[in-house]
Amino acid sequence: MPTPAHPRTPPAPPEHPTGPASATLSAPAPGSVSGPVPASGPGTAPAASGPPPAPGPAPAPAAGPSGRPASGPAASPGYRAVFRVREFRFVFVAHLFSLLGVVVSELALTVLVYELTRSPLLSSLTFALGFLPYLVGGTLLAGLTDRLPPRRLLVVCDLFCALCVAAMIAPAAPVAVLLALRCAIAVVSPVFNGTRTATLADILGEGDLFVLGRSLLRIVSQSALLTGFAVGGVLLTVVPPRGALAVTAVTFLLSALLLRLGTVRRPARAAGKAADSGLAGTWAVLRDRRTRALMLMFWVPPLFAVVPEALAAPYADEIGVSTAALGLLMCALPVGTIAGELFAGSFLSAAVRSRIVLPLAVTGVLPYLLYGFRPGVALAAVALFLAGATGAYTLGLDARFVAAVPEERRGRAMTLMTAGMMTVQGVGMAAAGLAAEFVPVHTVVAGTGIVGTLCLLAAARELRVTETRDGADRHVTCG
C-alpha cells in the first residue's frame, strides 16, 4: 500500500512520496507500522495481549499544546534510540517491504498497460490513479482508523493490496480491470498510512521518539524515489511485468506477516467512546481551527514543491540538456529532503526543531525564484536541493500535530492529513503542466516561488493565531 512521503511521492507509502514535500510517485504502502514493544508515553494504549515486548528507551518529553517540548532544550535522543524500540524495528522492516511492493508494482503495471495498449495516455494514467482515489479513501474511510484495532486494520490493508496485485497477474485481466485494481489499492492507502502514523505514537510515545520515527519512515520513502525504480527496472529485464507483480504480492504478504507477529494488539482508539462516522466524523476533525491550521502547513508546501519535478523533462528540453541531466534534476529534491531531515533529527533538539517550523516552511519554495534566470542544470539542482532541505520543518510540525489531536480522533486526523498531502501533489502537478502549456517552463517554476511563498505566509499566520489562542483557551480555536 502506498506510503506518503514528504511531498511528492507517488501515492503508493504520507508517510509517498517527494521534495520538502518531496514526494514523488509511490503511494504509501501498507506495511509500515507497528512493532512489538509496549508503547510508552502519553496516549499509549496498553497491549491487550501478546508477548511482553523488550523494554525500549523512555520516550522524549511529550510536547505541550503548542507542539513545543514540555521540558527544557534537551538534546535529541537521535535515530539510534528509535531503533532500540523492538516494535518499531518490525514496523520499519515492514515499511521497507511495502515500499518495495509499491514502487515495483507501479513500474510493472505501467509497463504492462503500455504493452497491452501501446497508449502513452493510459500508461501515464496508471500513475495518476495512484493519487486521485486518495481523497475518496481519506474522507469516507478515515473513521475506520479509530473504530477498529490498529494491528488488525494494518494487516487487512496489506492483505487486500496483495490480493489486488495477485488479481493483476491473471493473463486475461483487461486493462480496465487493471486500472480499477490500481484505484482500489490507492483508496485503502490513506487508511493504512493514517493508522500506521497513529500507531507510531502508541509505540514511541507522543514526544521526540515519535517525531524521529516518522522522520525515518519519510527518509526511507524519499530514498525509494532514488533507488526503487532502478531496482524495478533491473527486475523487469529478467522477468516480464506480471512476474514483477508477483514479486510485489509477496512483499505485501511479508509486510502483513511482520505486522501481525511483531506488533502488540491494541484496542481501537475510540472504543467505548462516541465516534462520528463518515463525513460527519471528518467534519468533526476539521471543525477544530487549530487542527485545520496544522493540516494546511502539511498540505500547502507539497502543492508547490512538486512543480519543478513535474516539469523537469520540459525544462531539460527548454535548456537543451541530456537525459542524464534530467536524472540530476529529478534526484536533487529528494536528496535535499533526506539531508535536511537527517541533520534536523540528528543534531537539533526538539525545542530548536519547533522554533524553525515556520521559517523553514515559509521559505521552502523561495529557491525556485532562481528559475527566473533560466539556470543551467547545476544551479537548478542547487535550488532544488535547498528547497528539499527545508522539508525538515515537518519534524517540528509532527510534534505539534500529535499534541493537538485528541487520541480518539488521532487515526482519522492522520488519515485526512495523508490523503490531503497526496491529493494536493496531484493537483500541483496537473496545474503545473497546464500552466506550462501557455507560459515558458522556467517562468512557471519561478512564479511558483512567488505564489507559493505568499500562500505559505498566509498559512503560517493562521497557525500562529491558533497557537496564541490555544495557549490561553483551546476551545476558542473551534469554529
Secondary structure, 3 states (H helix, E strand, C coil): CCCCCCCEECCCCCCCEEECCEEECCCCCCCCCCCCCCCCCCCCCCCCECCCCCCCCCCCCCECCCCCECCCCCCCCCHHHHHCCHHHHHHHHHHHHHHHHHHHHHHHHHHHHHHHHCCHHHHHHHHHCCCCCHHHHHHHCCCHHHHCCHHHHHHHHHHHHHHHHHHHCCCCCCHHHHHHHHHHHHHHHHHHHHHHHHHHHHHHCCCHHHHHHHHHHHHHHHHHHHHHHHHHHHHHHHCCHHHHHHHHHHHHHHHHHHHHHHCCECCCCCCCCCCCCHHHHHHHHHCEHHHHHHHHHHHHHHHHHCHHHHCHHHHHHHHCCCHHHHHHHHHHHHHHHHHHHHHHHHHCCHHHHHHCHHHHHHCCCHHHHHHHHCCCHHHHHHHHHHHHHHHHHHHHHHHHHHHHCCHHHHHHHHHHHHHHHHHHHHHHHHHHHHHHCCCCHHHHHHHHHHHHHHHHHHHHHHHHHHHHHHHHCHHHHEC
